[in-house]
Amino acid sequence: MSTSKRLLLVNGPNLNLLGTREPDVYGHDTLADVEDLVAGTASEAGLEVRAVQSNHEGVLIDAIHEARNDCAGIVINPGAFTHTSIALRDALLATELPVVEVHLSNVHRREAFRHHSYVSDIAEVVVVGAGIDGYEFATRQLARILG
Ligand code: DQA
């Protein structure tokens, strides 16, 4: 398959615990459910998915750098790195790929430190507060952007 047909799905720290972590905030679906949903949605749009989740900033940055070679766009939930990581932002910028940012919870209804994102102003689309459905929408939006 051509390199223009793959998206990178990035999930940041603690998202490996989805389903058991604060289910009242993040729901009962697991990371595997999220990755399946994105893969299914992407495949309907003729896209493949490479999924990465890590609790380590450098691992996420390396995966984003790698996307320069063979991905057409990025769907990312950077977890708490959203609010802290200039390095992740710089890595996303370096790819020059379209980015769709997604958060399960409505970060704007939560603590003030979650209101700022280092990613939102460089993202094509930002989806918050829709739970796991937000990933489906984010994937459809990226597919639309990729034409
Ligand atoms: C999150 C929101 C972040 O503030 C938090 O640190 C997360 C998950 C979300 O999906 O709602 O880990 O990105």
Backbone and ligand atoms as CSV (ligand in chain L), in Angstrom:
chain,resi,resn,atom,element,x,y,z
A,1,MET,N,N,0.845,-1.209,0.000
A,1,MET,CA,C,0.000,0.000,0.000
A,1,MET,C,C,0.874,1.249,0.000
A,2,SER,N,N,0.424,2.286,-0.655
A,2,SER,CA,C,1.239,3.495,-0.787
A,2,SER,C,C,1.366,4.210,0.561
A,3,THR,N,N,2.461,4.979,0.688
A,3,THR,CA,C,2.725,5.647,1.963
A,3,THR,C,C,1.687,6.717,2.278
A,4,SER,N,N,0.918,7.150,1.303
A,4,SER,CA,C,-0.075,8.193,1.561
A,4,SER,C,C,-1.341,7.622,2.190
A,5,LYS,N,N,-1.342,6.351,2.484
A,5,LYS,CA,C,-2.573,5.705,2.940
A,5,LYS,C,C,-2.520,5.207,4.381
A,6,ARG,N,N,-1.593,5.760,5.177
A,6,ARG,CA,C,-1.509,5.279,6.555
A,6,ARG,C,C,-1.591,6.464,7.516
A,7,LEU,N,N,-2.311,6.256,8.623
A,7,LEU,CA,C,-2.290,7.281,9.663
A,7,LEU,C,C,-1.627,6.708,10.907
A,8,LEU,N,N,-1.027,7.627,11.666
A,8,LEU,CA,C,-0.427,7.245,12.945
A,8,LEU,C,C,-1.398,7.635,14.053
A,9,LEU,N,N,-1.765,6.656,14.875
A,9,LEU,CA,C,-2.592,6.903,16.055
A,9,LEU,C,C,-1.668,6.910,17.268
A,10,VAL,N,N,-1.626,8.041,17.969
A,10,VAL,CA,C,-0.730,8.188,19.124
A,10,VAL,C,C,-1.568,8.364,20.389
A,11,ASN,N,N,-1.313,7.521,21.365
A,11,ASN,CA,C,-1.917,7.696,22.679
A,11,ASN,C,C,-0.813,7.850,23.720
A,12,GLY,N,N,-0.941,8.888,24.523
A,12,GLY,CA,C,0.101,9.230,25.480
A,12,GLY,C,C,-0.046,8.532,26.818
A,13,PRO,N,N,0.626,9.075,27.832
A,13,PRO,CA,C,0.759,8.418,29.126
A,13,PRO,C,C,-0.567,8.122,29.813
A,14,ASN,N,N,-0.598,6.965,30.438
A,14,ASN,CA,C,-1.722,6.477,31.250
A,14,ASN,C,C,-2.909,5.987,30.430
A,15,LEU,N,N,-2.862,6.197,29.130
A,15,LEU,CA,C,-3.998,5.755,28.312
A,15,LEU,C,C,-3.977,4.235,28.121
A,16,ASN,N,N,-2.866,3.586,28.471
A,16,ASN,CA,C,-2.847,2.115,28.516
A,16,ASN,C,C,-3.787,1.597,29.604
A,17,LEU,N,N,-4.143,2.453,30.551
A,17,LEU,CA,C,-5.008,2.024,31.660
A,17,LEU,C,C,-6.489,2.268,31.386
A,18,LEU,N,N,-6.802,2.712,30.171
A,18,LEU,CA,C,-8.206,2.989,29.841
A,18,LEU,C,C,-9.082,1.791,30.175
A,19,GLY,N,N,-10.248,2.099,30.719
A,19,GLY,CA,C,-11.176,1.039,31.091
A,19,GLY,C,C,-11.184,0.832,32.597
A,20,THR,N,N,-10.000,1.014,33.200
A,20,THR,CA,C,-9.924,0.860,34.659
A,20,THR,C,C,-9.546,2.179,35.332
A,21,ARG,N,N,-8.976,3.109,34.542
A,21,ARG,CA,C,-8.505,4.375,35.109
A,21,ARG,C,C,-9.661,5.379,35.175
A,22,GLU,N,N,-9.983,5.848,36.361
A,22,GLU,CA,C,-11.033,6.859,36.542
A,22,GLU,C,C,-12.176,6.669,35.534
A,23,PRO,N,N,-12.879,5.546,35.583
A,23,PRO,CA,C,-13.899,5.281,34.563
A,23,PRO,C,C,-15.018,6.318,34.515
A,24,ASP,N,N,-15.240,7.019,35.635
A,24,ASP,CA,C,-16.265,8.072,35.625
A,24,ASP,C,C,-15.846,9.226,34.719
A,25,VAL,N,N,-14.531,9.398,34.518
A,25,VAL,CA,C,-14.026,10.466,33.641
A,25,VAL,C,C,-13.777,9.931,32.231
A,26,TYR,N,N,-13.158,8.746,32.154
A,26,TYR,CA,C,-12.668,8.271,30.858
A,26,TYR,C,C,-13.469,7.108,30.266
A,27,GLY,N,N,-14.460,6.614,31.001
A,27,GLY,CA,C,-15.307,5.548,30.476
A,27,GLY,C,C,-14.726,4.161,30.701
A,28,HIS,N,N,-15.438,3.164,30.190
A,28,HIS,CA,C,-15.084,1.766,30.447
A,28,HIS,C,C,-14.397,1.100,29.269
A,29,ASP,N,N,-14.342,1.797,28.138
A,29,ASP,CA,C,-13.671,1.215,26.975
A,29,ASP,C,C,-12.167,1.169,27.207
A,30,THR,N,N,-11.536,0.180,26.603
A,30,THR,CA,C,-10.101,-0.014,26.785
A,30,THR,C,C,-9.327,0.612,25.613
A,31,LEU,N,N,-8.014,0.637,25.764
A,31,LEU,CA,C,-7.166,1.124,24.673
A,31,LEU,C,C,-7.344,0.247,23.430
A,32,ALA,N,N,-7.503,-1.053,23.655
A,32,ALA,CA,C,-7.722,-1.963,22.511
A,32,ALA,C,C,-9.012,-1.588,21.793
A,33,ASP,N,N,-10.045,-1.225,22.555
A,33,ASP,CA,C,-11.309,-0.785,21.931
A,33,ASP,C,C,-11.070,0.462,21.081
A,34,VAL,N,N,-10.294,1.412,21.613
A,34,VAL,CA,C,-9.986,2.641,20.879
A,34,VAL,C,C,-9.246,2.300,19.589
A,35,GLU,N,N,-8.230,1.441,19.701
A,35,GLU,CA,C,-7.418,1.125,18.520
A,35,GLU,C,C,-8.244,0.377,17.478
A,36,ASP,N,N,-9.143,-0.509,17.932
A,36,ASP,CA,C,-10.032,-1.230,16.994
A,36,ASP,C,C,-10.970,-0.254,16.291
A,37,LEU,N,N,-11.514,0.672,17.066
A,37,LEU,CA,C,-12.453,1.656,16.505
A,37,LEU,C,C,-11.767,2.501,15.433
A,38,VAL,N,N,-10.566,2.949,15.737
A,38,VAL,CA,C,-9.835,3.785,14.775
A,38,VAL,C,C,-9.477,2.960,13.536
A,39,ALA,N,N,-9.033,1.733,13.746
A,39,ALA,CA,C,-8.660,0.884,12.601
A,39,ALA,C,C,-9.875,0.636,11.708
A,40,GLY,N,N,-11.038,0.363,12.329
A,40,GLY,CA,C,-12.261,0.096,11.556
A,40,GLY,C,C,-12.711,1.328,10.791
A,41,THR,N,N,-12.674,2.468,11.462
A,41,THR,CA,C,-13.100,3.722,10.828
A,41,THR,C,C,-12.152,4.091,9.698
A,42,ALA,N,N,-10.865,3.931,9.948
A,42,ALA,CA,C,-9.865,4.267,8.933
A,42,ALA,C,C,-10.008,3.353,7.728
A,43,SER,N,N,-10.245,2.084,7.988
A,43,SER,CA,C,-10.327,1.138,6.873
A,43,SER,C,C,-11.511,1.452,5.966
A,44,GLU,N,N,-12.626,1.914,6.547
A,44,GLU,CA,C,-13.770,2.357,5.724
A,44,GLU,C,C,-13.357,3.486,4.787
A,45,ALA,N,N,-12.373,4.279,5.219
A,45,ALA,CA,C,-11.917,5.412,4.400
A,45,ALA,C,C,-10.688,5.038,3.565
A,46,GLY,N,N,-10.350,3.759,3.572
A,46,GLY,CA,C,-9.213,3.306,2.760
A,46,GLY,C,C,-7.863,3.611,3.366
A,47,LEU,N,N,-7.841,3.812,4.692
A,47,LEU,CA,C,-6.576,4.120,5.369
A,47,LEU,C,C,-6.147,2.973,6.277
A,48,GLU,N,N,-4.860,2.773,6.363
A,48,GLU,CA,C,-4.298,1.852,7.350
A,48,GLU,C,C,-3.945,2.638,8.607
A,49,VAL,N,N,-3.716,1.908,9.701
A,49,VAL,CA,C,-3.360,2.575,10.958
A,49,VAL,C,C,-2.119,1.933,11.567
A,50,ARG,N,N,-1.211,2.765,12.042
A,50,ARG,CA,C,-0.169,2.284,12.957
A,50,ARG,C,C,-0.465,2.925,14.303
A,51,ALA,N,N,-0.626,2.092,15.320
A,51,ALA,CA,C,-0.979,2.607,16.636
A,51,ALA,C,C,0.209,2.516,17.581
A,52,VAL,N,N,0.418,3.592,18.330
A,52,VAL,CA,C,1.451,3.579,19.361
A,52,VAL,C,C,0.873,4.184,20.630
A,53,GLN,N,N,1.172,3.546,21.748
A,53,GLN,CA,C,0.872,4.145,23.063
A,53,GLN,C,C,2.137,4.012,23.886
A,54,SER,N,N,2.486,5.093,24.569
A,54,SER,CA,C,3.628,4.995,25.471
A,54,SER,C,C,3.453,5.956,26.627
A,55,ASN,N,N,4.082,5.586,27.748
A,55,ASN,CA,C,4.116,6.460,28.911
A,55,ASN,C,C,5.382,7.320,28.911
A,56,HIS,N,N,6.178,7.184,27.827
A,56,HIS,CA,C,7.475,7.844,27.762
A,56,HIS,C,C,7.497,8.858,26.614
A,57,GLU,N,N,7.792,10.075,26.949
A,57,GLU,CA,C,7.753,11.172,25.979
A,57,GLU,C,C,8.651,10.890,24.768
A,58,GLY,N,N,9.874,10.400,25.033
A,58,GLY,CA,C,10.822,10.164,23.945
A,58,GLY,C,C,10.347,9.096,22.977
A,59,VAL,N,N,9.674,8.077,23.494
A,59,VAL,CA,C,9.152,7.012,22.624
A,59,VAL,C,C,8.095,7.585,21.692
A,60,LEU,N,N,7.255,8.456,22.224
A,60,LEU,CA,C,6.217,9.092,21.403
A,60,LEU,C,C,6.863,9.988,20.348
A,61,ILE,N,N,7.874,10.711,20.742
A,61,ILE,CA,C,8.568,11.614,19.804
A,61,ILE,C,C,9.220,10.804,18.691
A,62,ASP,N,N,9.864,9.694,19.038
A,62,ASP,CA,C,10.484,8.840,18.005
A,62,ASP,C,C,9.430,8.313,17.034
A,63,ALA,N,N,8.282,7.901,17.572
A,63,ALA,CA,C,7.214,7.362,16.708
A,63,ALA,C,C,6.688,8.452,15.771
A,64,ILE,N,N,6.601,9.667,16.285
A,64,ILE,CA,C,6.125,10.787,15.457
A,64,ILE,C,C,7.160,11.098,14.369
A,65,HIS,N,N,8.438,11.074,14.718
A,65,HIS,CA,C,9.483,11.291,13.694
A,65,HIS,C,C,9.382,10.241,12.587
A,66,GLU,N,N,9.151,8.997,13.002
A,66,GLU,CA,C,9.072,7.893,12.033
A,66,GLU,C,C,7.921,8.096,11.050
A,67,ALA,N,N,6.863,8.732,11.541
A,67,ALA,CA,C,5.681,8.956,10.689
A,67,ALA,C,C,6.016,9.796,9.472
A,68,ARG,N,N,7.096,10.574,9.570
A,68,ARG,CA,C,7.499,11.395,8.405
A,68,ARG,C,C,7.754,10.529,7.186
A,69,ASN,N,N,8.226,9.311,7.438
A,69,ASN,CA,C,8.607,8.432,6.326
A,69,ASN,C,C,7.419,7.776,5.637
A,70,ASP,N,N,6.394,7.430,6.422
A,70,ASP,CA,C,5.388,6.557,5.814
A,70,ASP,C,C,3.953,6.796,6.278
A,71,CYS,N,N,3.674,7.946,6.879
A,71,CYS,CA,C,2.284,8.229,7.267
A,71,CYS,C,C,1.814,9.533,6.614
A,72,ALA,N,N,0.485,9.616,6.462
A,72,ALA,CA,C,-0.091,10.783,5.794
A,72,ALA,C,C,-0.705,11.761,6.796
A,73,GLY,N,N,-0.890,11.328,8.035
A,73,GLY,CA,C,-1.482,12.201,9.037
A,73,GLY,C,C,-1.453,11.528,10.401
A,74,ILE,N,N,-1.807,12.319,11.422
A,74,ILE,CA,C,-1.683,11.841,12.802
A,74,ILE,C,C,-2.955,12.157,13.582
A,75,VAL,N,N,-3.479,11.139,14.275
A,75,VAL,CA,C,-4.523,11.345,15.282
A,75,VAL,C,C,-3.838,11.140,16.629
A,76,ILE,N,N,-3.937,12.135,17.494
A,76,ILE,CA,C,-3.172,12.052,18.747
A,76,ILE,C,C,-3.990,12.469,19.958
A,77,ASN,N,N,-3.928,11.623,20.992
A,77,ASN,CA,C,-4.345,12.022,22.330
A,77,ASN,C,C,-3.064,12.013,23.164
A,78,PRO,N,N,-2.482,13.190,23.372
A,78,PRO,CA,C,-1.189,13.228,24.070
A,78,PRO,C,C,-1.295,13.042,25.581
A,79,GLY,N,N,-2.526,12.786,26.100
A,79,GLY,CA,C,-2.686,12.650,27.556
A,79,GLY,C,C,-2.163,13.905,28.241
A,80,ALA,N,N,-1.522,13.720,29.385
A,80,ALA,CA,C,-1.051,14.883,30.154
A,80,ALA,C,C,0.067,15.643,29.445
A,81,PHE,N,N,0.753,15.007,28.485
A,81,PHE,CA,C,1.785,15.732,27.731
A,81,PHE,C,C,1.174,16.882,26.915
A,82,THR,N,N,-0.134,16.796,26.675
A,82,THR,CA,C,-0.854,17.896,26.025
A,82,THR,C,C,-0.512,19.229,26.677
A,83,HIS,N,N,-0.477,19.179,27.997
A,83,HIS,CA,C,-0.395,20.409,28.781
A,83,HIS,C,C,1.029,20.786,29.165
A,84,THR,N,N,1.990,19.933,28.798
A,84,THR,CA,C,3.363,20.165,29.280
A,84,THR,C,C,4.432,20.136,28.194
A,85,SER,N,N,4.163,19.464,27.076
A,85,SER,CA,C,5.291,19.079,26.219
A,85,SER,C,C,5.491,19.936,24.967
A,86,ILE,N,N,6.439,20.835,25.065
A,86,ILE,CA,C,6.863,21.595,23.882
A,86,ILE,C,C,7.582,20.644,22.922
A,87,ALA,N,N,8.260,19.643,23.475
A,87,ALA,CA,C,9.003,18.694,22.635
A,87,ALA,C,C,8.063,17.905,21.719
A,88,LEU,N,N,6.925,17.506,22.255
A,88,LEU,CA,C,5.939,16.776,21.448
A,88,LEU,C,C,5.367,17.694,20.363
A,89,ARG,N,N,5.080,18.913,20.740
A,89,ARG,CA,C,4.595,19.905,19.765
A,89,ARG,C,C,5.610,20.076,18.636
A,90,ASP,N,N,6.884,20.237,19.003
A,90,ASP,CA,C,7.924,20.439,17.992
A,90,ASP,C,C,8.041,19.235,17.070
A,91,ALA,N,N,7.901,18.035,17.641
A,91,ALA,CA,C,7.974,16.807,16.828
A,91,ALA,C,C,6.821,16.784,15.825
A,92,LEU,N,N,5.628,17.138,16.287
A,92,LEU,CA,C,4.468,17.165,15.386
A,92,LEU,C,C,4.690,18.182,14.275
A,93,LEU,N,N,5.198,19.345,14.631
A,93,LEU,CA,C,5.473,20.381,13.618
A,93,LEU,C,C,6.498,19.891,12.603
A,94,ALA,N,N,7.498,19.168,13.085
A,94,ALA,CA,C,8.577,18.699,12.208
A,94,ALA,C,C,8.060,17.739,11.140
A,95,THR,N,N,6.981,17.028,11.438
A,95,THR,CA,C,6.463,16.068,10.449
A,95,THR,C,C,5.795,16.776,9.271
A,96,GLU,N,N,5.310,17.980,9.518
A,96,GLU,CA,C,4.533,18.715,8.500
A,96,GLU,C,C,3.309,17.924,8.044
A,97,LEU,N,N,2.833,17.024,8.897
A,97,LEU,CA,C,1.636,16.227,8.588
A,97,LEU,C,C,0.422,16.848,9.273
A,98,PRO,N,N,-0.769,16.660,8.690
A,98,PRO,CA,C,-1.974,17.135,9.389
A,98,PRO,C,C,-2.195,16.347,10.682
A,99,VAL,N,N,-2.571,17.107,11.722
A,99,VAL,CA,C,-2.744,16.530,13.056
A,99,VAL,C,C,-4.177,16.756,13.527
A,100,VAL,N,N,-4.795,15.709,14.050
A,100,VAL,CA,C,-6.093,15.844,14.711
A,100,VAL,C,C,-5.902,15.444,16.171
A,101,GLU,N,N,-6.248,16.361,17.061
A,101,GLU,CA,C,-6.069,16.154,18.501
A,101,GLU,C,C,-7.384,15.680,19.099
A,102,VAL,N,N,-7.322,14.687,19.955
A,102,VAL,CA,C,-8.544,14.179,20.569
A,102,VAL,C,C,-8.335,13.955,22.065
A,103,HIS,N,N,-9.368,14.301,22.820
A,103,HIS,CA,C,-9.386,14.014,24.256
A,103,HIS,C,C,-10.714,13.381,24.616
A,104,LEU,N,N,-10.653,12.343,25.410
A,104,LEU,CA,C,-11.875,11.656,25.842
A,104,LEU,C,C,-12.754,12.585,26.669
A,105,SER,N,N,-12.122,13.275,27.612
A,105,SER,CA,C,-12.874,14.144,28.517
A,105,SER,C,C,-12.925,15.569,27.961
A,106,ASN,N,N,-13.865,16.341,28.476
A,106,ASN,CA,C,-13.910,17.764,28.121
A,106,ASN,C,C,-12.916,18.486,29.034
A,107,VAL,N,N,-11.712,18.655,28.515
A,107,VAL,CA,C,-10.637,19.231,29.335
A,107,VAL,C,C,-10.975,20.647,29.810
A,108,HIS,N,N,-11.854,21.331,29.087
A,108,HIS,CA,C,-12.193,22.714,29.448
A,108,HIS,C,C,-13.145,22.801,30.635
A,109,ARG,N,N,-13.722,21.665,30.987
A,109,ARG,CA,C,-14.612,21.623,32.148
A,109,ARG,C,C,-13.872,21.113,33.380
A,110,ARG,N,N,-12.571,20.887,33.222
A,110,ARG,CA,C,-11.799,20.294,34.312
A,110,ARG,C,C,-10.826,21.328,34.905
A,111,GLU,N,N,-9.800,20.841,35.587
A,111,GLU,CA,C,-8.857,21.750,36.262
A,111,GLU,C,C,-8.243,22.745,35.266
A,112,ALA,N,N,-7.911,23.925,35.761
A,112,ALA,CA,C,-7.377,24.995,34.898
A,112,ALA,C,C,-6.122,24.544,34.152
A,113,PHE,N,N,-5.296,23.694,34.789
A,113,PHE,CA,C,-4.047,23.294,34.117
A,113,PHE,C,C,-4.295,22.425,32.888
A,114,ARG,N,N,-5.535,21.939,32.735
A,114,ARG,CA,C,-5.852,21.144,31.532
A,114,ARG,C,C,-6.410,22.017,30.399
A,115,HIS,N,N,-6.581,23.288,30.658
A,115,HIS,CA,C,-7.216,24.151,29.643
A,115,HIS,C,C,-6.250,24.550,28.537
A,116,HIS,N,N,-4.951,24.525,28.846
A,116,HIS,CA,C,-3.982,24.877,27.795
A,116,HIS,C,C,-3.424,23.617,27.141
A,117,SER,N,N,-3.385,23.665,25.812
A,117,SER,CA,C,-2.795,22.568,25.040
A,117,SER,C,C,-1.675,23.110,24.168
A,118,TYR,N,N,-0.543,22.415,24.183
A,118,TYR,CA,C,0.559,22.784,23.282
A,118,TYR,C,C,0.333,22.274,21.861
A,119,VAL,N,N,-0.766,21.563,21.664
A,119,VAL,CA,C,-1.038,20.949,20.354
A,119,VAL,C,C,-2.169,21.648,19.605
A,120,SER,N,N,-3.154,22.171,20.350
A,120,SER,CA,C,-4.400,22.624,19.701
A,120,SER,C,C,-4.194,23.631,18.578
A,121,ASP,N,N,-3.267,24.569,18.757
A,121,ASP,CA,C,-3.125,25.612,17.727
A,121,ASP,C,C,-2.361,25.136,16.498
A,122,ILE,N,N,-1.793,23.937,16.571
A,122,ILE,CA,C,-1.147,23.390,15.364
A,122,ILE,C,C,-1.963,22.218,14.798
A,123,ALA,N,N,-3.107,21.931,15.440
A,123,ALA,CA,C,-3.972,20.843,14.971
A,123,ALA,C,C,-4.981,21.387,13.961
A,124,GLU,N,N,-5.347,20.523,12.999
A,124,GLU,CA,C,-6.398,20.899,12.037
A,124,GLU,C,C,-7.753,20.876,12.724
A,125,VAL,N,N,-7.937,19.890,13.597
A,125,VAL,CA,C,-9.216,19.665,14.270
A,125,VAL,C,C,-8.903,19.257,15.708
A,126,VAL,N,N,-9.745,19.716,16.645
A,126,VAL,CA,C,-9.620,19.300,18.044
A,126,VAL,C,C,-10.964,18.749,18.483
A,127,VAL,N,N,-10.957,17.550,19.074
A,127,VAL,CA,C,-12.193,16.917,19.522
A,127,VAL,C,C,-12.055,16.662,21.024
A,128,VAL,N,N,-12.990,17.200,21.818
A,128,VAL,CA,C,-12.927,16.952,23.264
A,128,VAL,C,C,-14.293,16.535,23.795
A,129,GLY,N,N,-14.267,15.694,24.818
A,129,GLY,CA,C,-15.468,15.429,25.599
A,129,GLY,C,C,-16.447,14.451,25.005
A,130,ALA,N,N,-16.097,13.785,23.915
A,130,ALA,CA,C,-17.025,12.848,23.269
A,130,ALA,C,C,-16.699,11.396,23.615
A,131,GLY,N,N,-15.792,11.204,24.576
A,131,GLY,CA,C,-15.408,9.835,24.925
A,131,GLY,C,C,-14.748,9.144,23.749
A,132,ILE,N,N,-14.924,7.830,23.691
A,132,ILE,CA,C,-14.277,7.040,22.638
A,132,ILE,C,C,-14.801,7.427,21.255
A,133,ASP,N,N,-16.052,7.915,21.177
A,133,ASP,CA,C,-16.608,8.348,19.879
A,133,ASP,C,C,-15.763,9.459,19.262
A,134,GLY,N,N,-15.077,10.219,20.106
A,134,GLY,CA,C,-14.236,11.297,19.612
A,134,GLY,C,C,-13.136,10.784,18.693
A,135,TYR,N,N,-12.659,9.577,18.961
A,135,TYR,CA,C,-11.608,8.999,18.106
A,135,TYR,C,C,-12.172,8.668,16.724
A,136,GLU,N,N,-13.418,8.196,16.710
A,136,GLU,CA,C,-14.046,7.873,15.419
A,136,GLU,C,C,-14.188,9.165,14.596
A,137,PHE,N,N,-14.678,10.209,15.257
A,137,PHE,CA,C,-14.848,11.489,14.569
A,137,PHE,C,C,-13.493,12.033,14.110
A,138,ALA,N,N,-12.500,11.937,14.986
A,138,ALA,CA,C,-11.154,12.431,14.658
A,138,ALA,C,C,-10.608,11.704,13.425
A,139,THR,N,N,-10.840,10.404,13.365
A,139,THR,CA,C,-10.340,9.614,12.235
A,139,THR,C,C,-11.050,10.018,10.953
A,140,ARG,N,N,-12.368,10.211,11.042
A,140,ARG,CA,C,-13.130,10.652,9.858
A,140,ARG,C,C,-12.655,12.034,9.395
A,141,GLN,N,N,-12.369,12.884,10.359
A,141,GLN,CA,C,-11.898,14.229,10.008
A,141,GLN,C,C,-10.549,14.164,9.317
A,142,LEU,N,N,-9.668,13.310,9.813
A,142,LEU,CA,C,-8.357,13.187,9.161
A,142,LEU,C,C,-8.528,12.626,7.758
A,143,ALA,N,N,-9.416,11.647,7.607
A,143,ALA,CA,C,-9.658,11.073,6.270
A,143,ALA,C,C,-10.173,12.164,5.331
A,144,ARG,N,N,-11.060,13.018,5.827
A,144,ARG,CA,C,-11.590,14.118,5.007
A,144,ARG,C,C,-10.454,15.048,4.580
A,145,ILE,N,N,-9.594,15.383,5.537
A,145,ILE,CA,C,-8.480,16.294,5.246
A,145,ILE,C,C,-7.550,15.695,4.195
A,146,LEU,N,N,-7.380,14.368,4.285
A,146,LEU,CA,C,-6.476,13.699,3.347
A,146,LEU,C,C,-7.126,13.499,1.984
A,147,GLY,N,N,-8.431,13.769,1.948
A,147,GLY,CA,C,-9.137,13.719,0.661
A,147,GLY,C,C,-9.366,12.314,0.198
L,1,DQA,C1,C,-6.916,13.351,28.369
L,1,DQA,C2,C,-7.014,14.637,29.185
L,1,DQA,C3,C,-5.694,14.955,29.860
L,1,DQA,O1,O,-5.796,16.143,30.630
L,1,DQA,C4,C,-5.280,13.825,30.774
L,1,DQA,O2,O,-4.015,14.091,31.345
L,1,DQA,C5,C,-5.300,12.510,30.101
L,1,DQA,C6,C,-6.401,12.194,29.197
L,1,DQA,C7,C,-8.288,12.944,27.789
L,1,DQA,O3,O,-8.292,12.115,26.897
L,1,DQA,O4,O,-9.323,13.419,28.239
L,1,DQA,O5,O,-4.441,11.663,30.324
L,1,DQA,O6,O,-6.037,13.578,27.280
